[in-house]
Amino acid sequence: MKKIFITLAVFFAAVNMMAQEHLSFKGIPIEGSVTEFCQKLKNKGFTSIGQENNTSLFSGDFTGREATVGVTATNNGKNVFAVVVLFEPSGEWNALVNTYDYYKDLYTRKYGKPFISKEKNPAPLNSNSVLMAELNQGRVVYGSTWKVTGGDIQLSIEKSSVYRGMVMIRYRDSQNVKAKIQSDLDDI
């Protein structure tokens, strides 16, 4: 009987540790001050390219591709809670889908089958202009989400401008998202 209690205690301690673990981006835990996180990103070779609202923007290499990385802070701008990877916009549907499929395969290999996956483009014809028009009109849904230790990772194809789209990967740390939501709830 004593062995069962010890085993349960070890199990619950492990579950508690996992629940408190932060999601990481390129080996950097998504936690703490934005300034510290951004410095660690710079140490990984990313270059600061500016700031927009509560998001610090960087350019650099992500899996061998040039990308823009946005580090999003809470409303007070102090704590990081999400990181977004944006690939170069394209007006070519096949390029967008090929990039999306490549990253879906990578994340599936690492994290298993997505928790949610929906890929729908209602275009009646398989022409680039029709497919991009559907994306522009907001009728395209291409996205997958993986629930991982510390948060979730979302992969999607998004409209970036008129008849152009981009592949986006969003890392959201669950602990910091909860803190941001609580802060927002306190504001209303």
C-alpha positions as CSV (number, residue, x, y, z in Angstrom):
1,M,0.0,0.0,0.0
2,K,2.8,2.4,0.9
3,K,4.4,1.7,-2.5
4,I,1.2,2.7,-4.3
5,F,1.1,6.1,-2.4
6,I,4.8,6.7,-3.3
7,T,4.1,5.9,-6.9
8,L,1.1,8.2,-7.0
9,A,3.0,11.0,-5.4
10,V,5.8,10.7,-8.0
11,F,3.1,10.6,-10.8
12,F,1.3,13.7,-9.5
13,A,4.7,15.5,-9.0
14,A,5.6,14.7,-12.7
15,V,2.1,15.9,-13.9
16,N,2.5,19.1,-11.9
17,M,6.0,19.7,-13.4
18,M,4.7,19.2,-16.9
19,A,1.8,21.5,-16.3
20,Q,4.2,24.2,-15.2
21,E,6.6,23.8,-18.1
22,H,6.7,26.6,-20.6
23,L,6.6,26.1,-24.4
24,S,9.9,26.8,-26.2
25,F,10.8,28.4,-29.5
26,K,14.2,27.4,-30.9
27,G,15.1,26.1,-27.5
28,I,14.1,29.4,-25.7
29,P,11.3,29.1,-23.1
30,I,8.4,31.4,-23.9
31,E,8.4,33.1,-20.5
32,G,9.6,36.1,-18.6
33,S,10.5,39.5,-19.9
34,V,10.2,40.4,-23.5
35,T,13.6,42.1,-23.3
36,E,15.3,38.9,-22.1
37,F,13.5,36.7,-24.6
38,C,14.4,39.1,-27.5
39,Q,18.1,39.1,-26.4
40,K,18.1,35.3,-26.5
41,L,16.6,35.4,-30.0
42,K,19.3,37.8,-31.1
43,N,21.9,35.4,-29.6
44,K,20.4,32.8,-32.0
45,G,21.2,35.0,-35.0
46,F,18.0,36.9,-35.4
47,T,18.1,40.6,-36.3
48,S,15.6,43.2,-34.8
49,I,13.6,44.9,-37.6
50,G,11.2,46.9,-35.5
51,Q,8.2,46.9,-33.3
52,E,4.5,47.0,-33.9
53,N,2.0,47.4,-31.0
54,N,3.1,44.9,-28.4
55,T,5.1,42.8,-30.9
56,S,8.8,42.9,-31.5
57,L,9.8,41.9,-35.0
58,F,12.9,40.0,-36.1
59,S,14.3,38.5,-39.3
60,G,16.3,35.4,-39.5
61,D,16.7,31.7,-40.3
62,F,13.9,29.3,-39.3
63,T,14.6,25.7,-40.5
64,G,16.8,27.0,-43.3
65,R,14.3,29.5,-44.6
66,E,14.3,33.3,-44.2
67,A,11.4,34.3,-41.9
68,T,10.0,37.1,-39.9
69,V,9.5,36.3,-36.2
70,G,7.1,38.3,-34.0
71,V,7.5,38.1,-30.3
72,T,4.2,39.1,-28.7
73,A,3.9,40.6,-25.2
74,T,1.1,41.0,-22.8
75,N,-0.8,44.3,-22.8
76,N,1.6,45.8,-20.3
77,G,4.5,44.8,-22.7
78,K,6.5,43.1,-20.0
79,N,5.9,39.4,-20.5
80,V,6.2,37.3,-23.6
81,F,3.3,34.9,-24.3
82,A,3.5,34.0,-28.0
83,V,5.9,33.8,-30.9
84,V,4.8,33.9,-34.5
85,V,6.8,32.8,-37.6
86,L,5.8,34.4,-40.8
87,F,7.1,33.3,-44.2
88,E,7.4,35.4,-47.3
89,P,4.0,36.2,-48.8
90,S,3.2,34.6,-52.1
91,G,0.6,35.0,-54.8
92,E,1.1,31.4,-55.8
93,W,-1.3,28.9,-54.2
94,N,0.9,25.9,-54.9
95,A,3.9,27.6,-53.1
96,L,1.7,28.3,-50.1
97,V,0.3,24.7,-49.9
98,N,3.7,23.2,-50.4
99,T,5.2,25.2,-47.5
100,Y,2.2,24.4,-45.3
101,D,2.4,20.7,-46.1
102,Y,6.1,20.6,-45.4
103,Y,5.7,22.1,-42.0
104,K,2.6,20.0,-41.2
105,D,4.8,17.0,-41.9
106,L,7.6,18.2,-39.7
107,Y,5.4,19.1,-36.7
108,T,3.5,15.8,-37.1
109,R,6.8,13.9,-37.1
110,K,7.8,15.7,-33.9
111,Y,4.5,16.0,-32.0
112,G,2.2,13.4,-33.6
113,K,-1.1,13.8,-35.3
114,P,-2.5,17.4,-35.0
115,F,-5.2,17.9,-32.3
116,I,-7.2,19.8,-35.0
117,S,-6.6,19.9,-38.8
118,K,-8.8,21.5,-41.4
119,E,-7.9,22.1,-45.0
120,K,-10.6,23.5,-47.1
121,N,-10.5,25.6,-50.2
122,P,-14.0,25.7,-51.9
123,A,-12.6,27.0,-55.2
124,P,-14.6,25.3,-58.0
125,L,-11.5,25.4,-60.3
126,N,-7.9,24.5,-59.7
127,S,-6.5,27.7,-61.1
128,N,-4.1,29.9,-59.2
129,S,-6.2,33.1,-59.6
130,V,-9.4,31.4,-58.4
131,L,-7.7,29.8,-55.5
132,M,-6.0,33.0,-54.4
133,A,-9.3,34.9,-54.8
134,E,-11.0,32.4,-52.4
135,L,-8.2,33.0,-49.9
136,N,-8.6,36.8,-50.4
137,Q,-12.4,36.5,-49.7
138,G,-11.7,34.6,-46.5
139,R,-13.3,31.3,-47.7
140,V,-10.2,29.3,-47.3
141,V,-9.4,27.4,-44.1
142,Y,-6.0,25.8,-43.9
143,G,-4.8,25.1,-40.4
144,S,-3.5,22.5,-38.0
145,T,-3.0,22.8,-34.2
146,W,-0.8,20.6,-32.0
147,K,-1.3,20.6,-28.2
148,V,2.2,20.2,-26.8
149,T,3.8,20.3,-23.4
150,G,3.5,24.0,-22.3
151,G,1.0,25.2,-24.9
152,D,0.0,24.8,-28.5
153,I,1.5,25.3,-32.0
154,Q,-0.8,26.5,-34.8
155,L,0.1,26.3,-38.5
156,S,-2.0,28.1,-41.1
157,I,-2.2,29.8,-44.4
158,E,-3.4,33.3,-44.0
159,K,-4.3,36.2,-46.3
160,S,-1.5,38.7,-46.2
161,S,-2.7,41.3,-48.8
162,V,-4.8,41.4,-51.9
163,Y,-4.4,38.1,-53.7
164,R,-1.4,37.1,-51.6
165,G,-1.1,34.8,-48.7
166,M,1.5,33.5,-46.3
167,V,2.2,30.5,-44.1
168,M,2.2,31.3,-40.4
169,I,3.3,29.3,-37.4
170,R,2.2,30.5,-33.9
171,Y,3.6,29.2,-30.6
172,R,1.4,30.0,-27.6
173,D,2.6,29.3,-24.1
174,S,-0.5,28.2,-22.1
175,Q,0.6,29.6,-18.8
176,N,1.2,33.1,-20.2
177,V,-1.9,33.0,-22.3
178,K,-3.9,32.3,-19.2
179,A,-2.2,35.2,-17.4
180,K,-3.0,37.5,-20.4
181,I,-6.6,36.4,-20.4
182,Q,-6.9,37.0,-16.7
183,S,-5.4,40.4,-17.1
184,D,-7.8,41.2,-19.9
185,L,-10.8,40.0,-17.8
186,D,-9.6,42.2,-15.0
187,D,-9.7,45.2,-17.4
188,I,-13.4,44.7,-18.4
